[in-house]
Amino acid sequence: MIQRIKLHELLVSLLGTRNVYFQPPESIKLSYPCIVYKRSTGDTQFANDTPYTFRVRYQITYIDKNPDSEMIEKLANLPMCTYDRHFTSDNLNHDIFNIYF
């Protein structure tokens, strides 16, 4: 959980607002631009058939009205982060990233 809090604070500092949401319920009204993230999967490394490291992968969704936001490049430049895809829904641009943190 400590790592998730660190990731949360990193995303808040990159975005410059508190519009960062971890697995928000549908009842929350999002303010844009925003970042929504959730736990996705994990990666376990083994040595001698014993796990010695485990990292959680989070899926980060950046949502903005602006299709050319600078945030896309900022997120793409984070260590262990990969750009996955883009889609548009309700006139909002969604950019999906995966990050091991």
C-alpha positions in Angstrom: 0.0 0.0 0.0 2.9 2.4 0.7 4.0 2.1 -3.0 0.5 2.9 -4.2 0.5 6.1 -2.0 3.8 7.0 -3.5 2.4 6.5 -7.0 -0.6 8.6 -6.1 1.5 11.5 -4.9 3.7 11.2 -8.0 0.6 11.4 -10.3 -0.8 14.4 -8.3 2.5 16.2 -8.7 2.7 15.5 -12.4 -0.9 16.6 -13.0 -0.6 19.7 -10.8 -4.1 19.1 -9.3 -5.8 16.6 -6.9 -7.9 15.2 -9.7 -6.2 11.8 -9.3 -8.5 8.9 -8.5 -7.7 5.3 -7.4 -10.5 3.0 -8.5 -13.2 5.6 -8.1 -16.8 4.4 -7.6 -19.3 5.4 -10.2 -21.0 7.8 -7.8 -17.9 10.2 -7.9 -18.1 13.0 -10.4 -14.7 13.3 -12.1 -13.2 16.8 -12.7 -11.2 17.0 -16.0 -8.4 16.8 -16.8 -7.9 13.8 -14.5 -6.0 10.6 -13.9 -7.8 7.4 -13.0 -5.7 4.4 -12.0 -6.2 0.9 -10.8 -4.3 -2.2 -10.0 -3.9 -4.3 -13.0 -1.6 -7.3 -12.5 1.8 -8.2 -11.0 5.1 -9.5 -12.0 7.0 -12.0 -9.9 10.7 -12.8 -10.6 12.0 -16.2 -9.5 15.4 -17.6 -8.6 15.9 -21.3 -7.7 12.1 -21.7 -8.0 11.5 -19.2 -5.2 10.0 -15.7 -5.7 12.4 -13.0 -4.8 10.8 -9.8 -6.3 7.2 -8.8 -6.9 6.0 -5.6 -8.6 2.4 -4.5 -9.0 1.4 -3.1 -12.4 -1.1 -0.3 -12.4 -3.2 0.9 -15.3 -3.3 4.6 -15.6 -5.9 6.4 -17.7 -5.4 10.1 -18.4 -8.7 11.8 -19.4 -8.7 15.3 -21.0 -10.7 17.3 -23.5 -7.4 18.3 -25.1 -6.1 15.5 -27.4 -2.6 17.1 -27.5 -2.0 17.5 -23.7 1.6 17.6 -22.5 0.7 15.1 -19.8 0.8 12.2 -22.3 4.6 12.8 -22.8 5.1 13.3 -19.0 3.4 10.0 -18.2 5.2 8.1 -21.1 8.6 9.3 -19.7 8.0 7.7 -16.3 10.3 4.8 -15.5 8.7 1.3 -16.1 5.8 3.0 -17.9 4.5 2.0 -21.3 1.8 3.7 -23.5 -1.0 1.2 -24.3 -3.7 2.9 -26.4 -5.9 5.9 -27.0 -9.7 6.2 -27.4 -12.4 8.9 -27.3 -15.6 8.7 -25.4 -18.1 11.4 -24.7 -15.8 14.0 -26.4 -13.1 13.1 -23.9 -9.7 11.7 -24.8 -8.5 8.7 -22.9 -4.9 7.7 -23.0 -4.0 4.4 -21.3 -0.6 3.6 -19.7 0.7 0.6 -17.8 3.3 1.2 -15.1 5.2 -1.1 -12.7 5.6 0.6 -9.4 
